[in-house]
Amino acid sequence: MNSRRIGVLVLGGVVALIGSRAGLARPSPDEKSPFAGVDARILGEIHDNSEAMTNLEYLSDSIGARVTGSPQLKQANEWTKKKFAEYGLTNVHLEPWTIGRAWTRGTARARIVAPAEHSLTIAAAAWSPGTPGAVQGQVVYFDAKKKEEFGKFHGKLKGAVVIYQEPESLSPPKPVDPDRAATRPMQQPPPRMGEPPIADPYSAFLQTARERTQFFKEEGVAVVLRDADKPHALLNMTDVSLERFAPGAIPTAFTTGEGYRMIFRLLKHGPVQVEIEMTNSMGDKPVEVYNTVGDLRGSENPDEMVILGAHLDSWDLGTGSTDNGTGSMAVLEAARALAKLNLKPRRTIRFVLFSGEEEGLYGSQEYVKGHQDELEKISGVLVHDSGTGRVLTLGLHDNYQDRELMDQVLSPLRELRLLEPSVARSYGTDHLSFDEVGVPGFFCIQDPAEYRLTHHSQSDTFDKVWKEGLNQGAQVLAAWAYNTAQLPGMLPRRPLPYNPAPNAKKAETPKPDPIEEMDSRIIEQAKKDAPELKANLTFLADRIGPRLTGSSQLDRASHWTEEQFKAAGLSNVHLEPWSIANSWTRGPASGRVISPAEQVLTLASGGWSSSTDGAVRGAVIGLSYQTVEDLEKYRGKLKGMIVLLGAPREMELPTNPLTTPWNEETVPVAHPKGDTPYISGDYRKLRAGLTNLMEEEKPLAVLMGSEKEYGLMNMGSPLSRDYQAAAAPTAYVERENYLQLWRFLEQGPVDVEVNIGGKLSGKAMDVYNTVAEIRGSEKPDEIVIIGGHLDSWDLGTGATDNGTGSMAVLEAARALQKVGVKPKRTIRFVLFTGEEQGLNGSRAYVKSHAGELAKISAVLVHDSGTGKVLTVGLMGNYGARETIDHALYPLAKAPGIELAEPSLRTEGGTDHVPFDEADVPGFWCVQDNVDYDKTHHSQADTLDRVRWDDLTEGAQVLAVFAYNMAQLPEMLPRKPAKPAQTAQ
């Protein structure tokens, strides 16, 4: 079964979830999107009438492999030109460019001659010359990795068959992580102005290859044999030209992974001799090749354009179906659908099928060269070129300035379940040619879908194509192109020049970064402190125990943490009081079904519930509702009744927040299944409506179902406002009882007896936020805050909600103090209280510190249990994203932490929300869910659920974040008050 998405039937009454996770997330962005209507038509047209598979079958089987310069590629150009015209595009034409020579594959055979004879399966590398007949040579493993190491092979390679790759084991096969694109550590952020550029990894690879090949040539190497590095006798392919379409200097071939490893094993035991013969041919004059181009002309700004692209060429071991027949046919299908719908985009949408990509992105480079005069009029480019897997999201290649607009562009595509867009770079597709000249160039991040196997191999054939993935890719391309063409303005560009000034520091001699050096010390110190962190949480959870706001245990915890901060040497350590109207003490709760059948009910009094007058009996009435208006039908019917809130609805368990679709919730508790995400305003209205209804109707009691299974309870104060008595005696009932009650109600009347205990103090009292500081050395009035809440519910011991977060804050403070940081800004550590009843402690903090809010640079809160911190959530603060990336990159590089790319999601439920609402950059730790949906607010929230290594990692993240934020040259930018650019 699919453990990532398990449906469970739980209460539909959303009030229970409000009580368990306050301050929920944004409305679905597609509700107000001007693109939604047209996008629905685009997606429907491709879903219902797609010709992508038919076209790809023809391209793969009837035309076949399409090596640049081959007759088959020219045939594919002519055929795609014809299809563009047939589909109704305008300005359809072929754009020629020239390669130095064509190359044609001949035959290739090889065998191991000694020490034992074995046949080898090989394929000549593209643009490799043939051998002068059958060539025999001793195998030499060239293990030099640097040019300085070449000398040891001088005079030893003449006539040799050289191998130079150390093979990795093929068995067991490497697992393919389909989520890797979303969960991998963040890439190094782009350089700031004046810093050295990040080297193109392909350039470094090419330089190494040039040096190695030149040495081989000088030494008289006979043949180079390369590892295909694929299982199951699959081959690989690339070219060996060191200049554009130039003949390779030495005959070179790929052999299967199995054959290469046999040679490598034999070589460990003695000499190995191999015989190879290849017959390839090369043209002796330049050849004209083509990019296929077609337009859907813009209606208002036709000289401005959006480009969809893919490469039409392929290698020739298979038929080029997944590399890149899929991408080129997805572009063709997008063109068909947009034209058939007779859409009139504001800007021209251009469709380009490039050639020469496999040899080095040459076709797209030639397109850029040939269209120099119109580059400023290209709004953006999207390229599809990673096989047959569905598009997961878009890669924006460092174009931070376009991220917010891309969220708007993609927001109507909810049904495609795209992940959050990434600013990651990729150097292997044709978007790069545009990005390098300042045009926003994006690429499709796709499901791997066997791409490692089919890529460049003889297995790249039509039968490997995934139909649904192909059509979904076409839907993404078509909707993206139309929506981007409809934006009021062109996409913003990243400031040029990208390269540093001539007098900038050289990349070869970087100076040590003192901030990164300090980060390493902080990380190491927090690791050393792990036993102390464990001891702190053990004391808090086991010796102090649950910490209900207003309880003596919370008061004890506040004073204990105050003493801990003082013992760690922090300054300005103090408790900040705020008031609640009543404290509350839980009493016993019990119940039973009287009719239609006797059944014991497991209950727990809801927070701030008053007591029933002993055991009370009454008829049960079930309330089924989705909106405030739905409640009206129950008015006048609840007095003297026992109310069961919320008819069962199918629920979903939380998934990994990094792999949750962008328009879906990542709140780590079970949530109602459906298309509409949580909308805080609507839920607050519903909660208020229910509370008002109960106050007016005065039922005997209210029962709410737990969303947890196997007898685990939930807890909240859903019918209480501002620490006043709940509108009626309220209790949570275990899920199994709750479902049974609804089954009984479906069959007829139900009578129950309940006894709910709870006592309010009847007087106001002070509770405390614990505060401590490391004072800033240069800008002490500017502040960075890290926080967690110290209070908890009382069914368990509050170990993971939020003992983990509060003790991670304490450890971050201790580690920073021990390493002796002298931050520019003040770092403040705050343990909030009253979070569980509605973020009240942090709201009180924001209110009492209103005068200094403008001086708070950033707030980071840890409050999602015991799971590993995966990244930081930025609450839609697009302007801060690039700065945050630079600050967090040391955590991405750190082994064991490997922080993923920060998220721009907007989520509620933790104490960062009041700061965000007050225009302070308020962020939260995005964490692995682990079992948070089970332990959260339940009797299972105990110390034995804690993952200690992950807790240490959380402390490391908090500490490094705090220090690096404090060291920034300027405070983080606030979110703009005006709305982001939208289409008209």
N, C-alpha and C positions, 0 to 999 in steps of 0.2 A: 504494500500500500504506500501511497505517497504521504510520508510523514511530514512533509513541508506544509501541506494544506489539508487539515483534518476538520471535517464539519462536525460540530456538536450542536445539539438542540439545547438552548439555554434561554433565559428570559429575554424577551424583546423589550422590556421596560428599560429604557436607556438611562433612567435615573440611577440605577445601581452602578452603572459604569461611570457616571458623573461622580458619584461618591467615591469611586475607587481610583479615578485618575482625573483630577480636576484640570480645567483649562485646556480643553482639547483643541484639535487642529483646525486648519483653514478650510473654507468651502472648496468644493471641487472647482478648479479654475476654468473648466470648460463651460460652466454655466453662463458666463458672460462673454465667451469668446465670439468674435464676429466671424470666425472661420467655421464654426461648428456645423452649420447647415450644409455648406459646400463640402466640407470634409466627409460628412456622412455619405453624401452622394458619391464622392471619389472612392471611398472604401467599399461601398456597395457595388459600384461598377466593376472594380477589380475582383471582388469576391465572387460576383455572379457571372462575369463574362470574360474572365482573364484568358488571354491568348499566350501567356508567358511560357507555359509548358510546351505548347505546340510549336512555338517559335524556337524554343531552346532545343527541342528534339530535332528540328530541321537543321539548326546551326551545328549541333553536335554530330548528327549521323549523316546528313546529306552534304554538309560542307566539310566538317571534321576539324582536325587540328589546324591552328592558324599562326604559324611562326611568322614573325615580322619579315616581310620581303618575299613570302611564299605566294603562289597563285591562290591558295585557299584563303589567305587573308584578304587578298584583292576581291575574291568572290564574295566573302562575307561583307566587305565594304559596300559592294554594289547591291547586295541583297538587303542590307540594313537601310541603305539609301532609298531603295524601292519601298521598303516597309514604312519608313518615315513619311514618304510622300503619300502612300496609300492610306495612312492613318490621318492625313489632313494637315500635316505640318507644312510650314512655308520655309522658304530659303533653304531648302534641302540640297546639300552638296557635299562633295568630297574635297577635303583640304589636303593638298599634297605636301609632302616633305621627303627628304632624300636620305637614304642610308648608303654607306660606302660600298656594301656588297651584300648579296644574299648568301645564305648557307643552306646546304641540303644534306640531310642525314644519309649515310650509307649503311653498310653492315658493320657489325661489331661482334667479335668473339674473343673469349679469353679462357685460360685454364691455368691452374697451378700445375707446374711440371714436376717440381720436387719440393719437399721430400716425398710426397705422394701425389698422384695425379687426381685433381678435382676440377670439374667444370665450374666456370664462373659466369654469372649473368651480368652483362655490362651494357651500358649505353654511353655513347660518346657525348661529352658536354658540348653544348651549342657553340658554334664558331671554333670548335677544335679542329685542327688539321688531322688528316689521317696518318697512320703509321706507314713507313716504307716496307710494306709487306708485313709478315708475321715477325714480331720483335720479342726476343726473350731477354730477360734481365733479372738480376738479383733484386729482391725487395729490400729497400732501406726505409726504416722509420725515421723520418726527419722530425725530431722532437723539439727543435729550436723554436721558441716563441717570440724571441726578439732578434733584431738584426745583429746585435752584438754577439749572439750565440751561434750565428751561421758558420763562423770560422772553423768550428770543430768538424764540419763536414767537408771542408775544402779538400779536393782531390779524391773524394770517396763516392761520388755520385755519377761518374761517367758511365753511361749505358744502363743506369739503374731504373727500376720501377719504384717510384717514390710514393709513400703514403705519409701523411702528416697529421692525421686526426687521431686522437686517442678515443676509442669507442666506448660508449656507455652500454650497459647491459640492455638487451632487448626484452628480457624476461625476468620478472613479470613485466608486462607492459606498463609504461608510465600512465598513471591515472590522469584522465583529462577532467579538469575542474571546470564545469560549464559556467561557474560564477566568478572565475578568476578575474575577468575584466572589471568586475565591480568590487571585488574584495582585495585585490592586490595592493601592495604599498603604494602610496602616492609617488608619482614621478618627481624628479627634481624640478622645482618651479623655474620658469624662464628667468634669464638674468635681468637684473635691474639695469636701467640706463647707465652706460659707462662700464658695466661689467663684461667680462669675456663671454662670447656666445657659447651655448652648449654645443659641443661637437656633434655633428651628424654621425651616428655610429656607422653608417655605410661608408662614409669617407675614410674613417679609420680602418675599416675592414679592407677597403680598396687599396689603401696605402700599404698595408701589410702584404696584401696579395701581390702588389707590384714588386715590392722588395724581394719577396720569396721567389716569384717567377723569374725575376732577373737573375737571381743567384742560381736557380735551377738551370737556366739557359746557359749561363757562363760555365757551369760545371758539367754540362753535357748530359743532363737527365734525359732518358729515352721516353718515358711515359709517366704521367701522374695519375694515380688511382685514388678516387675519392669515395668516402663512405656515404651511401644513400641515407643512412641513419633512420630507416623505416623498417618495420617488421614485415613478415610474411612475403619476403622476396620482392617487395616494392622498390622501385628505383626512384631516383630524384633527378632534377634537372635544373641547370642554370647555364649561363654562357661563361666563357673564359676570356672574353675580350677585356682588355685593360683600357682600351679606348673605344669610342663609339663604333661598334660593329666591325672592329678590327680582328684579323685572324688571331687565334690564340698562339702563343709562342711555343707551346709544347703540347703534343697529343695528350688529351686528358679525358678520362672516362669515369663514370659512376659505376660502382658495383653494389650489389645488394648488401644490406646490413649483415646478413648471414655470411656472405662470402668475405666481406671485409674483416669480420671478426675471426673467421677461420685463419685468414692470413696473419692477423695480429697474434693469434694464439700460437700458430706454428713458429712464428718469428721468435718467440720467447725461448724456443728449444733449439734453434739452429737456423742455418740459411734457408731461404725460401726463394724459389725461382718461378717466375710467372711468364706466360706467353700471351701476347695481346696483338690483335690485328683489327684495325679500323679503316674503313673507306668512307671518307666524307668529301664533299665537294664544295667549293666556294666560288662565287661569281668573281669576275675580274673588272666589273664596272659598277657605278652607282645605280641604285634602284629606287624608283619612286614608290613611296607608300602613302597611306592616307588615314586621316581622321574623318569619321562620318559625322555630319552636323545637320541639325534640323531645329526649327524654331516654332514656338507658339507665341505669336507676336503680341506684345503688350498693347493695351488699349489706351493708356494714359501717358506712360513714359516708355515708349518702345525702345529707346536707345539705352535704357537701363535694363540689366538682365540678371537672372538667376540661372545657374548652370547645374544640371544633373549630369554626372559622368560615370563612366566605367571603361575598362579597356577591353577591346575586342580581340586582341591578339592572345595567343596562348603558347605553351610549349607543346611538344608533339608526341609525347609518349602515350597520352590518352587522346581525348577529343576536346579538351579544354572546356568541359561542361561546368565545372565548379570554379575554375580559375581561367577566365572569368566570364564564361557564358552566362552564369547566373546573374552577375551584375549588369552585363550589357543587355540581357533580355529584361531585367527589371526596369532598366531605363527605358527600353523600347515599350514595355507595358505601361509605364507611367505616362509616356507620350500618348499612347493610344487612348487611355482612359481620359486624360485631360482634354484631348481633342474631341473625343466622342461626346463628352458632356457639354461641348460648345462653350467652355468657360472663357471668360475675357479677363485674364489677369492684368493687373495694373502695369506690371513690367513684363518684358519678354522672358519667357522660359526657354532656355536653350538646352538641347540634348546633344551631348558629344560622346562618341565612342572612339576612344583613343587607340592608337597602335603603339608598338614599341615600348610598352610598359615593362614587359618582362626583362628587357635588356637594360633598364635604368630610367624609367619614366620619361623616355625621350619624346613620345608623341604628345604628352601634355606640355612638356617643355617647349616643343615646337609650336604648339597652340599659343602658349603665352607669348612667345617671341613674335608670332605672326599677328597677334592682336594687341600689341603694345599700346596702340592709340585708344583702345576701349577698356583697358584694365580698370581705369577709375570708374567706369560705369558698370562693372560687375559687382553686384551686391554680395553674393556669396556662392560657393561651390560645394556640392555634396557628392561624394564618390562612394560607390558600392563595390567592394572588392575583397571580401573575406569569405567567399564560398557560399554554401547553400543554406546555412543556418539563418534563423530569423534574426532580424535586427533587434538588438537589445537596447541600444540607445545611440546617440551621436557622440563622436569624439571631436572636440572643438579646437584641438591643436593650439593651446595657449591663448585662444581668443576670448579672454575673460570678459572683454567689453561687450560681447554678444550673448553672454550666457542668459541674461534675463529675457532678452527677446526670444532666444531659442526656447525658453520655457513657455512663453506665450504661443509660439508657433506650434509646439508639440502638444499643448494642453488639451486640444479637442480629441486627441488620438487615444483616449482612455482605453478603448476596447483592444488596442494593440499591446497594452501592458508594457510600455517602454519603461526602462529604468531611468534614473536621474542622469541627465546629460553630464558628460565628463569633459574636462579641459585637457585631457591627456594628449600627448603627442604621438604620432606614428609617422614613420619615414618610408613606409612601403607601398603607398598608394598615390594616385595621380593628384590628390588634393594638395600634396606638398608643393608641386610646381607653382600653384597659385599662392599658397601661403607664403612662400619665400619672396614673393614680389608684393606682399602687402594685401592681397585679396583674401578675405576670410575663407579659408579652405577647410572643410569638415569631412569626416569619414564615418562610415557606418561601423559601429562596434557590433559584432555578430556572435551568435552561438557558435561554438567550435564545430559542431556537426560533422565530425570525421575529417575536418579540413587537413589535419596533420597527415592523414593517410592519403587523401586524394591529391593534395597540393603537389603539382609538378610531377606526378607519378602516372604510371600506366592505368591506375585506377580512377583517373579523372574522366569519368564517362557519364553518360546521361542517366544511367540507372542509379547513380549515387545522389541524384538531385532530390531534395525534399520539397515537394510541391507547396506545402503550406508556408514553409520558410521563404520560398521564392516569391510567392504572391504577397506575403506580408511585407517583404522588402520593397516590392513595387508600390504597395500602399503607402509606406513611409516616404519613399521618394516623391511620389506624386503629391501627397498632402504637404510635405515640407516645401516643395517647389512653389505650389500655389500660395500657401500661407506667407512664405517669405516674399514672394512677388507682390503680395497685397499690403505689406507693411507701409505705413505712411512715408517712411524714409528708408534709404539704403542702410544695410548693416554697418554699424561703426567699425572702424579699422584700428588695429593695434598701432600705436604710434611708431613711426619710422624715424630714424633708421633702426633696424634690429641689431646691427653690429655696433660694437663700441667705437668710440672716437679713437683716432690713431694713437693718441697719448694715453689711452687707458692701460691699466695694468695688464700684463701678459698672462695668458692662461697657464703657461708652462711653470710659472713661479708664484702660485697663489700663496698668500700669507695665511697662517693659521687663523681661523675665526675664533676670537675669544668667547663669543657667545656659545658656539658649538662645543668648545672645550669645556665650558662651564656646564653645558647640558649633559655632557658625558659624566661629569663628576656628580651631578644631581641624580642621574639615573642610577649610577653605581651606589650612591649613598642610600637611596630608597631601597635598593635591593638588599644592602647590608642591614637595613632597619627592619626587614621583613619579620623577624621574631618579635620585635617590639610592637609592630603593627598588629600582629596576630594576638599578642597579649592584650592590647588595648581593646580590640573588638570582643575578645573573649570576656573581658571584665564587663564591658558595656552590656553585652547580650545576656550573659549568664548571671553576673553579680548584681547588676542594676536591673536588667530585664526590660519588659515593655515600657514604653515612655509616652503614654497618652498625654496629650496637651492638657496641662492643668494638674497632672498627677504629681505625687511626691517623687516618683521615680524619675520623671523628666526634670524636676527641680534638682534632684541629686545629680543627674547626668549633666545638666548645665553647669553646676558648680564644679563637678569633676573635670569636665573639659576645660573650664577656665584654669584650673590648677595645672592641667597637662600643658596647656599653651605657655603658662608661666614657667613651668619646669623646663620647657624647650628653649627658653630664653627670648621669647617674642616680646614685643613692646605693646603698650596701649591695650593690654588684655583686660577685658571688662565684659560685664553682662549688660545688655540693653533691654530694659523692660518694655513690655506692651501688655495690654489688658484683654482678658476675655470675660464675658458676662457670667459664665458659670463653668466650674469644673464638673466632671461627670464621673460617676463610679458605676462600673458594670455590676448588674445583679444577675442572678440565675434566670435562665429562660428555658421553658419546656412547653411541650404541646403534644396534642394527639388528635387524630381524626376520630370522631365519634360515629359518624355515618357518612357514606354507606357501608364502611367496614372499619373496624378499629385498627389504627396504625399509629405507632409512635412517631412524632416529628422531632427532628433535631434542629434546635433553634439557637441563635445567639442574638442578644439584644443589639439593636442598631445604636450607633453613637448618638449620645445626647437624647436618647429615648427616655420618656418617663415610664413609670411602671403601670401595668394594668392594676385594677383593684382586685388583686389576687387572681385566681383562675377565672377566666371569663369564657363563656360559650357563645357561639353565634354562627349564623350561616355565612358561608364563604361566597363572595362575589369576585369574579375575575375581571380585571380591567385590561382591555386590549386597546392599545393606542399607538399612534405614531406622531401625532401633532397635538398641540394644545386644544385645537378645535374638537379632536376626538374625545376629549374628556367631558364635553358638555352633555353627552348622552347619559352620563352617570350621575348628573346632578339630581339631588333629591332621593337617591337610591342607596346611599351608603351608611346612613345613621344606624347604629346598632349592629352593623355588619362587620365581618372580618374580611379585609380587602387583600386580595392577592394581586400584586402589581405585575403587569406585563405578561402577555401571552408568549409562549415559547417561540423563538425564532432560531433559524439555523445560524450558528456562529462559526467563526474561523479563529483558529489559533494564530498567534503572531508568527511571522517568519523572520528570517535574517533581515534587519532593516536596510542593509546595503543591497539586497537583491529583491526588495519589495518594489513593485512598480511605482513610478514617480507620483501618480495621482491616487495612491492608496495609503492608508494609515500605517504608521510604524509604532504606534503606541503598543507597548509589549504586554498587552492583556488580550484575552479573547474579546472579539468585537462582532457585531451583527454582520452577517454576510449580505452583500448587496452592492449596488452601484454607487450609493451615496456615502461619502466619507462623513466622519463626525463634523458637525458644524456647531461651533461653540455657542453662538448666539441662540440658535434654535433650541439646543439642549438646555441652556439656562432658562429660556422661556418655559420650556416644558417642566423643568424642575420647579420653577416658581408656580406654574399652574397647578401642578400636583399638590404642592404644599398648601396653596390657597384652598384647593378643593377639600383637602383633608381637614383643614382648620374650620371650614364652613360645615362640612358634613358630619364631623365627629364620629368616625367609625370606632368600633371597640378596639381594633388593632389593625396594623398593616404588616403583611408578610412580603418579603422580597426574596427572590431566588438567587442563590449563588450561581455564578457562571462557571464555577470550578467543578470538577468531577471527583468521584470516589470519596465523598463525604467531606471534602475540603470546603471551608466556609469562606465567605468574603466579608468585608467590613467597610463601613462608611457611615456618614451622618446625612443621608439624603434628604430627610424631611426636617432637618434642623437648619436654622439660619442664625448666624452670628452667635453661636454657642448658647442659643436659647433652646428650650425644650422642643423636641420634635412635635410636629403638628398632631401626631397620634402615637400611641405606643407602637414601636416598630421593632421588628426582628427579621434577621436573615434566616432563611430556611435552606437546608442543604439541597443541592440541585435535584437529587433523586426524589426527595419528598415533593419538591416543587413541581416536577414533571408529573408525579402521580396525582397531585391535587388537580392539575389541569385535566388529566385524563378522567378523574372523577367528575369534574364539572361538565365535561362533554356528555356525560351519561345522565346527569341529573343533579339534584340538590346535594350539597356537602355541608356538614356541620363539624366544627372543630372546637377544641378547647385549648387556650393558650394562657400562659402565665409568663409575663415579660417583666423583668426586673431592671431598673436603672434609676440612679439617684443623682439629681443635680444639686449643686452646693447652695444655690439660692443667693449667691453673692459674687461680685466681680473679684478677680484676682489677677496678679501679675504673673506673667511667664517671661522667658528671657531668650534672646538670641545671644549666642556666645561670639565675641569678636576679639581678634588679635591681629597684629600687624608686624611686617618687616618694613621699616620706614624707608622711603625713597631718599636717595642721596642727592639727586639733582632737581627733581620735580615732586617733592613729597606731597603736594596737594593734589596730584593726579594719582588715580588709584586703579589697580587691577584687583578684582575680587574672585576668589574661588570659594565655592560653597557647597553645602549639602544640608539636608534637614536631619535634626537630631531626634525629633519626635517620631512616634510610630503608633500603629494600632496595637491592640493588646491581646489578640488571640495567640500569637506567637511571642517571640522576644525581640522582634524588630531587627534581626541580625542583617537581613539583606535589604530591608526597606525601613530605614536607610542607614543602618549601622555601618554598612560597607562604605557608603558615600561619605558619611561624617568622619569616619576614621581614616579614610583616604585623604581627606582635607587636613586632618591633624598630622598625618605622616608627611604630607607635602610640606607643611610648615616646618616640621622638624628637620627634614632633609635639607631644605633651603637654608635653614639657620645653621645646621652643622657644617655645610660647605662654605659658609661665610659669604653668601651673596651680598652685593651692595647694589641693589637695583636702582635704576634711575627714578622709577616711580614707586610709590608705596604699594606693597602687596598686602591685601587684607584678606583674612580668613574668617568666614562667617558660617556658624552652624545655626540654621534657622529652626524655629519651632512653629507649630500650628500649620505645617504644610498639609497634613492629611485632611484637614477640614476646609481646605481651599486656598492654599498658599498664603495663609494669613500672616505668618511671621515675616516672610519676605515683603509682603505688601506693607506691613508696619515699618519695616526697615526703609523701604523706598519713601514712605511718607515722612518719616522722621529725618531722613537725610536728603530731603528735597533740594536743599541749598547746595549740595555737592554733586548732584546727579550729573551735571555737565562736565564734571571732572573725573567721572568714572569711565575709563577707556574700554573695559571689557569685563564681563562676568561669565564664569564657567561653572556649571553645576553638575555634580555627579549624583545621579538618583535613578538608576535603572537596574539595581540589584547587584549581583555578584559576577556578572559576565564581563568579559574582556572589553575594554574601551576600543571600539573599532575605528572611530573617528570623532570629529566634533561637528555638531549641528549648528548652523549659523543663522537660522531664522530668517532666511531671505535677505541677508545683508550682503547683497551683490558687490557693493563697493569695497567691502573689506576682504573679499575672498582671496585676492592675489597676495595681499599682505599676510593674511592668515596662513596661506600655503607656505610662504617663506619661513614664517615663525614655527610652523609645525613640522617642516621637512626633517629636522634632526630626529624627530620621533618616528618618521617613516623609515629612516635608515637604521634605526636602532634595532638590533636583533631581539626578537621576542616581543617587540612592540609593533613595529611595522604598520604604523597608522595609515589607514586608507585615505583617499582623497576626501577633504571635508565636504559635508553635505549642506546644501542650501535649503533643505526642507524647513517648513514651519510646523513645529509640533509644540503641544502644550504639556501640562502635567507635572512640571517641575518648577523650582523657584527661580529659574531664569525668566519666566514669563512676566512677572511684575516689572522687571527691569526693561524688558523689551517693550512693554506697553508704555513705559516712561521714556522711551527713545534712548535708552542705554543699550549698547550692543550686548545682548544677553544670549548666551550659548549653552548648549547642554552636551553631555557626553553620550554619544550614540554607542550603545553597548550590545554585545551578544545577549540574546534573550535568555539563554540557558533555560532555567525552569521558572522564570520570573512570573509567568502567567499562573503558575501553581502556588508559589510561595507568597506572592503579593497579597498582603492583608489577610493571610490565612494562618491557621495554627501550625503550618509547616514552615513559617518564617523563623527558622532557628539556626543556630551556629553551625550545625552539621551540614547545612546547604552551601556554605561559603566556599568559593574557589580561591584559595589563598594566593596562588601565583597571579591570577587575574586581578585580585585586589591590589597587590603590589604594583602591577602594571598601571592600574588606575591612578594610584598615588604618583607614579612617575609622570604620567601624562599631565595631571594637574600641576605638578611642580614645574615642569618644563614650560608648559603653557604660561603659567603665571610669570615666570622669570622672563621669557622671551617677549611677552606682551609688554612687560615693564621696561624692556630695553629698546623698544621701537623708537625711531626718531620722533614720530608724532603719534598722537592718540588715534585710535581706530575711527574711521568715518562712521557717522550715523546713517541710518537708512533715510533716503530723501522723503520729504513730506508729500511731495506731489506724486501722483500715480505714474507708473512706468509707461513708456511708449506703447500704445496699442494701435491696432488697425482702425481705420475710419470706416 
